[in-house]
Amino acid sequence: MSEHFRAHFVVNPNSANRHTGRVWPLIKKAAEDVIGEFEFSLTEGPLHAIELTRKALASGAEMIVSVGGDGTNNEVVNGFFEGGMLINPDAVLAIICSGTGSDFIRTAMIPRDFHESVKLISGKESKPIDLGEITFLDHQGNEAHRYFINIASFGVGGDADERVNRTSKALGGKVSFLWASTRATLAYKNKTVKIMLDDRVEIEHKVFNAAVANGQYHGAGMRAAPKAVLDDGLFDVVVMGDLTFLESLRLARLIYKGEHVKLDKVESFRAKEVKATSDERVLLDVDGEQPGTLPAKFKVLPSIIRMKYPAAR
């Protein structure tokens, strides 16, 4: 019996402004030094990582290694499922970071340097983590369904996503997201949203942004949900209310340290299920991607997938 999982690497060569494609031969060599030979696939466009992950799991892969950024991680996680069921409930996720924002690894404490992160893929230790499941409207107005590993949000974050994904990320993750967030904030008008938490707590007022969080960070380092835990079976829900422009600037200074939660117009909750509706067009941000709009239903899937990360050792 092998001391390592049978691995398949799903690689997004276009992530990090095509940097991943350039360094992939180095990552591959470093990984081979740790676990020996393995199979890999290169993505060719949006959502291709979902298909590649499903194919690899159906072919017997025991561990899928996501090589890219937060968007790649999201697609790989979605590839673990087909028809609402896990393809292989025993399959393991691993991550080698090579993306623009790379926010999820901050919570999981996975090293950004691939020379260090490849060491985590050795052996057969792993630990279950939660995922989020979201049902929403796509941009054609049809009901859509997706899983997420980090944070889904709605409000100005969706607007910022739309802007940053339309432009080059050559300036790096933090600068690209900060510029997009600034432009989005200047143009954004707070939206009236109704939020239900576990069908018990109802909130209805104007919202600047709201995060439904499994992980702590999004937007290239914004610590939106500083108390979120990957395996507690709960979302951390952080609602940023009817902020004025000046208040939003203050929030922008505090959010990178997670200190925005002390502001009067910021409320924090924990819930297993969140429903959000609005009569206005409110854009979503799901693991750094902008797939659609409210209304949306968010459901936590506790300990649904096994993952290799430092806390698993």
C-alpha positions in Angstrom: 0.0 0.0 0.0 1.3 3.4 -1.0 2.2 5.9 1.8 0.7 8.7 -0.3 -2.8 9.2 -1.8 -3.1 8.6 -5.6 -3.0 12.2 -6.7 -4.4 14.1 -9.6 -3.4 17.8 -10.0 -5.9 20.2 -11.6 -3.8 23.2 -12.8 -5.1 26.6 -14.0 -2.2 27.9 -16.1 -4.0 31.3 -16.5 -4.3 32.0 -12.8 -2.3 34.9 -11.3 -2.2 36.6 -14.7 -0.7 33.4 -16.3 2.1 33.1 -13.8 0.9 29.6 -12.8 1.5 28.3 -16.3 5.1 29.7 -16.2 6.0 28.2 -12.9 4.0 24.9 -13.3 7.2 22.9 -14.3 8.8 24.0 -11.1 5.8 23.1 -9.0 5.5 19.7 -10.7 9.2 18.9 -10.0 8.8 20.0 -6.3 5.7 17.8 -5.9 7.3 14.8 -7.6 10.2 15.1 -5.1 7.6 14.7 -2.3 5.1 12.1 -3.6 6.7 10.7 -6.8 4.9 10.5 -10.1 1.3 11.7 -10.5 -1.3 12.6 -13.1 -2.3 16.2 -13.9 -4.7 18.2 -16.2 -4.5 21.8 -17.4 -7.7 23.8 -17.5 -8.6 25.5 -20.8 -11.3 28.0 -19.7 -13.9 28.9 -17.1 -15.5 26.0 -15.3 -13.2 23.4 -16.9 -11.7 22.5 -13.5 -15.1 21.1 -12.5 -15.1 18.7 -15.4 -11.5 17.7 -14.9 -12.0 17.0 -11.2 -15.1 14.9 -11.9 -13.2 12.9 -14.5 -10.2 12.4 -12.2 -12.3 11.2 -9.3 -14.3 8.9 -11.6 -11.0 7.4 -12.7 -9.9 6.6 -9.2 -8.0 9.6 -8.0 -7.9 9.6 -4.2 -6.7 13.2 -3.8 -7.3 16.2 -6.1 -4.7 19.0 -5.8 -5.9 22.4 -6.9 -3.2 24.5 -8.4 -4.4 28.1 -8.9 -6.2 30.7 -7.0 -9.5 31.0 -5.1 -11.6 30.6 -8.3 -9.8 27.4 -9.2 -10.3 26.1 -5.7 -14.0 26.8 -6.1 -14.3 25.0 -9.3 -12.3 22.0 -8.0 -14.6 21.8 -4.9 -17.7 21.8 -7.2 -16.1 19.0 -9.2 -16.2 16.8 -6.1 -20.0 16.7 -6.6 -22.2 15.4 -9.3 -26.0 15.4 -9.1 -25.9 16.8 -5.6 -23.8 13.9 -4.3 -20.1 13.4 -3.6 -18.5 11.3 -6.4 -16.1 9.7 -3.8 -16.9 10.6 -0.1 -13.4 9.5 0.8 -11.6 11.7 -1.7 -9.3 14.4 -0.3 -8.7 18.0 -1.4 -5.2 19.7 -1.3 -4.2 23.1 -2.4 -1.1 24.6 -3.9 -1.6 28.3 -4.0 -0.9 30.3 -7.2 -3.6 32.9 -7.6 -4.3 36.6 -7.5 -6.2 37.0 -4.2 -5.4 33.6 -2.6 -7.6 34.3 0.4 -8.7 30.8 1.5 -5.2 29.7 2.3 -4.9 32.4 5.0 -7.6 30.7 7.1 -6.3 27.2 6.3 -2.8 28.3 7.1 -1.4 26.8 3.9 1.9 28.4 2.9 1.9 30.6 -0.2 5.4 29.4 -1.2 4.8 26.2 -3.3 8.1 24.7 -2.0 6.4 24.6 1.4 2.8 23.8 0.4 3.8 20.7 -1.6 5.1 19.2 1.6 1.5 19.1 2.9 0.4 16.7 0.2 2.6 13.8 1.5 1.2 11.1 3.7 -2.5 10.2 4.3 -3.5 12.6 7.1 -6.5 14.8 6.4 -9.3 16.5 8.3 -12.9 17.2 7.4 -14.0 20.7 6.7 -17.3 22.4 6.0 -18.5 23.7 2.7 -21.2 26.1 1.7 -24.0 25.4 -0.8 -25.7 28.2 -2.5 -28.8 28.4 -4.7 -29.2 31.7 -6.6 -30.2 33.4 -9.9 -27.7 33.4 -12.7 -27.4 36.4 -15.1 -30.0 34.9 -17.4 -32.5 34.8 -14.5 -32.4 31.0 -14.1 -32.0 29.2 -10.8 -28.4 28.0 -10.4 -26.6 26.0 -7.8 -23.0 26.0 -6.6 -20.8 25.0 -3.7 -18.2 27.3 -2.1 -15.3 26.7 0.2 -14.4 30.2 1.5 -16.9 33.2 1.5 -20.0 34.1 -0.4 -21.2 37.7 -0.1 -23.6 40.1 -1.7 -23.6 43.9 -2.1 -20.6 46.0 -3.0 -18.4 42.9 -3.0 -20.2 41.5 -6.1 -19.8 44.9 -7.8 -16.1 44.8 -7.0 -15.8 41.3 -8.3 -17.4 42.2 -11.6 -14.9 45.1 -12.0 -11.8 43.2 -11.1 -12.7 40.2 -13.3 -13.1 42.5 -16.3 -9.6 43.9 -15.9 -6.0 42.7 -15.8 -4.7 41.6 -12.5 -1.1 42.4 -13.5 -0.7 44.7 -10.5 -1.2 41.8 -8.1 -4.1 40.7 -6.0 -4.3 43.3 -3.3 -3.8 46.3 -5.6 -6.3 45.0 -8.2 -9.0 44.3 -5.5 -8.3 47.6 -3.7 -8.7 49.6 -6.9 -11.8 47.7 -7.9 -13.3 48.0 -4.4 -12.6 51.8 -4.4 -14.3 52.3 -7.7 -17.2 50.0 -6.7 -17.6 52.0 -3.4 -17.7 55.3 -5.2 -20.5 54.1 -7.5 -22.4 51.8 -5.1 -25.8 52.6 -3.6 -26.8 50.5 -0.6 -29.5 48.0 -1.3 -32.5 47.1 0.8 -32.2 43.4 1.6 -34.1 40.9 3.7 -32.0 38.3 5.5 -33.3 35.3 7.3 -31.0 33.3 9.6 -32.1 29.7 10.3 -35.7 30.9 9.8 -35.6 32.5 13.2 -33.8 35.9 12.9 -35.0 38.3 10.3 -33.0 41.5 9.2 -34.4 44.0 6.7 -32.6 47.2 6.0 -30.2 48.8 3.6 -27.0 46.8 3.3 -23.5 47.9 2.0 -22.3 44.3 2.0 -22.9 41.0 3.8 -20.6 38.0 4.0 -21.7 34.4 4.5 -18.4 33.0 5.6 -16.7 29.6 6.0 -13.3 31.2 5.9 -12.1 34.5 7.3 -10.6 36.4 4.3 -11.7 37.6 0.9 -11.0 40.4 -1.5 -7.2 39.9 -1.3 -6.7 40.1 2.4 -9.9 41.6 3.8 -10.6 39.8 7.1 -14.3 40.0 6.7 -15.2 37.3 9.2 -12.4 37.2 11.8 -14.0 34.5 13.9 -14.9 32.1 11.2 -13.8 28.4 11.6 -13.6 25.9 8.8 -15.0 22.9 10.7 -17.5 24.3 13.2 -20.6 23.5 11.2 -21.7 27.1 11.1 -21.4 30.1 8.8 -20.2 33.4 10.3 -22.6 36.0 8.9 -21.2 39.6 8.9 -23.7 42.3 7.8 -22.4 45.7 7.0 -25.4 48.0 7.1 -26.4 51.3 5.7 -22.9 52.8 5.6 -22.3 56.4 4.4 -19.5 57.0 2.0 -17.2 58.2 4.9 -18.2 55.2 7.0 -17.3 52.9 4.2 -13.9 54.5 4.0 -13.4 53.9 7.7 -14.5 50.3 7.2 -12.0 49.9 4.4 -9.2 50.9 6.8 -10.3 48.5 9.5 -11.4 45.4 7.6 -7.9 44.1 6.8 -7.3 43.6 10.5 -10.8 42.4 11.1 -11.6 45.4 13.3 -14.6 46.5 11.3 -16.8 44.2 13.3 -16.6 46.8 16.2 -18.4 49.5 14.1 -22.0 50.3 15.1 -23.5 49.5 11.7 -21.7 46.1 11.5 -23.6 43.0 12.9 -22.3 39.5 13.3 -24.3 36.3 13.6 -23.8 32.5 13.3 -26.2 30.3 11.3 -26.5 27.0 9.5 -28.8 28.5 6.8 -29.1 32.0 5.4 -31.7 33.3 2.9 -31.4 36.7 1.3 -33.9 38.5 -1.0 -34.2 41.9 -2.5 -36.4 43.8 -4.9 -33.3 45.4 -6.3 -30.4 43.9 -8.3 -27.8 42.7 -5.8 -24.7 41.0 -7.2 -23.1 38.0 -5.5 -19.4 37.2 -4.9 -18.8 33.5 -4.5 -15.2 32.6 -3.7 -14.1 35.6 -5.8 -16.3 35.0 -8.7 -19.5 36.8 -9.8 -22.0 34.1 -10.9 -25.3 35.9 -10.4 -27.7 37.8 -8.1 -30.1 37.5 -5.2 -32.4 35.9 -4.2 -30.1 33.3 -2.7 -30.1 30.5 -0.2 -26.9 29.5 1.6 -26.6 26.2 3.5 -23.6 24.9 5.4 -22.5 21.3 4.7 -20.7 20.3 7.9 -17.6 18.2 7.7 -18.5 17.3 4.1 -15.0 17.0 2.5 -11.6 16.0 3.7 -8.7 18.3 3.2 -4.9 18.3 3.7 -3.8 21.4 5.6 -1.6 22.1 8.6 -4.4 21.7 11.2 -4.9 18.2 9.8 -1.4 17.0 11.1 
